[in-house]
Amino acid sequence: MATTLKNNVEDKQAALSPRLKGRENAKDTLCRNVTIYGKCRYEDKGCAFNHNIERSASENGQNDSQSKKTLNVDSPSFTPSFLSPNGANAAIKKSAGISPKAASAAPFMPKAIISRSSNATPLQDARTPDWAMVDVQEFVPRRAQEPPLVSWLCNPDNDSSTNENEIPVAHNFETFQPGPAPNPYLDHGINGAAFFQSNPSFQLPVQYHQYAPIGHHSSNLTPYQRTVHDLFIPNDLREEIQKKLAATLQTLPNSQLPSHIESYHSLVPLDTNHKSSTIFGGYTSWVYKAQSSTNGQYYALRRIEGFRLTNELAIRSGQAWKNVISASVVRIVDVFTNRGFGDSSLFIATEYHPLSKTLAEYHHIGPNWARPARNIKEQVTEPTLWSYVVQIASALKAIHSSGLAARVLDPSRILVTGKNRIRLNGCGVLDVVQFDSSSGAPVSQLQRQDLVNFALVILSIGSGIADAGANFARNMDMFKRFFKPELQNAVVWLYSAMQNQEKTIDQFVTLISNQMITAFNAALHTDDTLYSELSREVENARLVRLMAKLDSINERPEYEHDRAWSENGERYYLKLFRDYVFHQVDAQNRPVVDIGHIVTCLNKLDAGTDERITLISRDEQSCFIVSYRELKKGVESAFQDLLKRSAPLR
Ligand SMILES: Nc1ncnc2c1ncn2[C@@H]1O[C@H](COP(=O)(O)OP(=O)(O)OP(=O)(O)O)[C@@H](O)[C@H]1O
């Protein structure tokens, strides 16, 4: 059970020191057993009370400095001397006056370690899960009755450690590290091998996080400096993703639309211009975002208004598009008819790409953006146009090799789903709505028509004219003013596909192989960039999970009367740790908000380092010196305990 913190010394105390200020005044008048697992924090400053402290090597340096310093985020964090990157550590300085023989002496092992380890009662039981740090004993404040392992007792009245009224202070020596590895300079046999990483297995870095400087770097920072922005993905990318997510979740309350169409519900219209085109065989089409009640995913539902199904095979020809998997084609997931809108309509459910525009909208092509209104700045660049050519070619290759033809290939039906990322949309619709009339046309002819349409799409985007096919020669002249012969030749080659029965998309792909390589290289660069952005988020995901655990176990109303979490409880220090991480104050009691401190603490907690920190209760009555290793163990065990009690997930 928990150590009794309150004791009869209390009434002898005149005043309490504030948490972070006024220590100097308080130290002479008060030494109120503030230490449970450490030593009196005022002892080094001449505390007037007896300190029955059996010194051990472990307290040299690190505990002294811990206890001397105020609890402030500005305090330098403890770095084990043997991990010190610059090598300028106290251990080296101290050894200057020691005889060379001493270097080969056996490392100092405090007696307490030996006795403790032999008597240790492992808290781990057979049910210890994999995540547990089996070599660490959980930090549990001891009862007053238990004999202290090492008398680090700070008792103002009595230096005997057996008195009931005293707070026994047992220091957990499991976390003590005997010291750094032997000095590699002295061992000539190893030939300097100690300077190199000999252990190929994963090792934690000194700072217990993985914020390696990959990706772009701000040049006016020193190598060890990071800005908060370095820890997260760039703002513009985050904003873009957030907008897309918000668009996906958008709903339309009180809409007049049907509540559901088959298994799709929450319909939101996506087309903003209420014009009807003849591109789908004269049928009017509407596009809605909808959520599937089958899997919760979002889809784009294209409704072909007033379509009457006369042949079941027509639907089947639309279903064939489900097998076309290409990064440059909007994937069709379902084709069906439904009367939800009060008429007979055809519905094509496709993948939903939030906030996408059509190529015509994106490049201002159409009746409203005819050539004279388009200025030179809006002129699409040649690399962008080549990128479109490569993507459309790759889409057509996938479609044609499935024995299908796109048929709908127009700037008003190609979606721009990202920067320079396009996808063919509306494919498969004509296969259904013109099933009877088109069943006679050979697919090879439709595929060659695709090549012609392909040429017109490129010409249209390049020249800014919607109906580029109406006067091909004149528009081509215009096109030649902006683009090099290689691109002009590609357009002409495609446009003449109807006259040459041999032309296929495969031949075209071979012709543009140089551009394919360029596009592939650019895609790899984009991939690298995104990967480096992703690597920044990796640490954040880890820390968020850790924070989720911390927040789940702290301040639970169910634990309100749980003694383990009370001031006298064995989990009390976890509460104090939360304060230490998130509720720091400075000497004037002003909040210190330092994300660097929070991230550092959480990383060390996650790693379970041996560094010890001082945790002081809000009323300044209790003080713990505890290592991150013990904290980690405590957090994990409290969380597992919580999981055991929790209701099964729905
Ligand atoms: N799969 C999809 N994912 C996300 N948005 C889409 C999808 N398909 C279409 N849209 C959106 O719906 C809008 C309308 O698409 P549509 O294909 O009907 O083009 P349109 O320009 O409205 O043509 P028209 O008015 O001639 O029918 C597009 O601008 C696009 O923003």
The ligand as an SDF file (V2000), in Angstrom:
LIG
                    3D

 31 33  0  0  0  0  0  0  0  0999 V2000
  -16.0450   11.0420  -58.7300 N   0  0  0  0  0  0  0  0  0  0  0  0
  -16.1880   12.3060  -58.3360 C   0  0  0  0  0  0  0  0  0  0  0  0
  -15.6690   12.6780  -57.1550 N   0  0  0  0  0  0  0  0  0  0  0  0
  -15.8060   13.9380  -56.7540 C   0  0  0  0  0  0  0  0  0  0  0  0
  -16.4060   14.9000  -57.4210 N   0  0  0  0  0  0  0  0  0  0  0  0
  -16.9380   14.5830  -58.6220 C   0  0  0  0  0  0  0  0  0  0  0  0
  -16.8620   13.2840  -59.1340 C   0  0  0  0  0  0  0  0  0  0  0  0
  -17.4660   13.2720  -60.3240 N   0  0  0  0  0  0  0  0  0  0  0  0
  -17.8980   14.5230  -60.5440 C   0  0  0  0  0  0  0  0  0  0  0  0
  -17.5950   15.3180  -59.5280 N   0  0  0  0  0  0  0  0  0  0  0  0
  -17.9040   16.7280  -59.3690 C   0  0  0  0  0  0  0  0  0  0  0  0
  -19.1460   16.9590  -59.9440 O   0  0  0  0  0  0  0  0  0  0  0  0
  -19.0590   18.0520  -60.8260 C   0  0  0  0  0  0  0  0  0  0  0  0
  -19.9570   17.7610  -62.0070 C   0  0  0  0  0  0  0  0  0  0  0  0
  -19.4550   16.7260  -62.7610 O   0  0  0  0  0  0  0  0  0  0  0  0
  -19.9200   16.4560  -64.2440 P   0  0  0  0  0  0  0  0  0  0  0  0
  -19.1710   15.2920  -64.7560 O   0  0  0  0  0  0  0  0  0  0  0  0
  -21.4060   16.3850  -64.3170 O   0  0  0  0  0  0  0  0  0  0  0  0
  -19.4120   17.7300  -64.9700 O   0  0  0  0  0  0  0  0  0  0  0  0
  -20.1790   19.0680  -65.3460 P   0  0  0  0  0  0  0  0  0  0  0  0
  -19.1220   20.0680  -65.5710 O   0  0  0  0  0  0  0  0  0  0  0  0
  -21.2100   19.3630  -64.3200 O   0  0  0  0  0  0  0  0  0  0  0  0
  -20.8390   18.6720  -66.6780 O   0  0  0  0  0  0  0  0  0  0  0  0
  -22.3540   18.8190  -67.1120 P   0  0  0  0  0  0  0  0  0  0  0  0
  -22.8790   20.0160  -66.4260 O   0  0  0  0  0  0  0  0  0  0  0  0
  -22.2440   18.9770  -68.5510 O   0  0  0  0  0  0  0  0  0  0  0  0
  -23.0310   17.5810  -66.6870 O   0  0  0  0  0  0  0  0  0  0  0  0
  -17.5960   18.1510  -61.1970 C   0  0  0  0  0  0  0  0  0  0  0  0
  -17.2040   19.4520  -61.3560 O   0  0  0  0  0  0  0  0  0  0  0  0
  -16.8790   17.5840  -60.0430 C   0  0  0  0  0  0  0  0  0  0  0  0
  -16.5250   18.6310  -59.1570 O   0  0  0  0  0  0  0  0  0  0  0  0
  1  2  1  0
  2  3  1  0
  2  7  2  0
  3  4  2  0
  4  5  1  0
  5  6  2  0
  6  7  1  0
  6 10  1  0
  7  8  1  0
  8  9  2  0
  9 10  1  0
 10 11  1  0
 11 12  1  0
 11 30  1  0
 12 13  1  0
 13 14  1  0
 13 28  1  0
 14 15  1  0
 15 16  1  0
 16 17  2  0
 16 18  1  0
 16 19  1  0
 19 20  1  0
 20 21  2  0
 20 22  1  0
 20 23  1  0
 23 24  1  0
 24 25  2  0
 24 26  1  0
 24 27  1  0
 28 29  1  0
 28 30  1  0
 30 31  1  0
M  END
$$$$
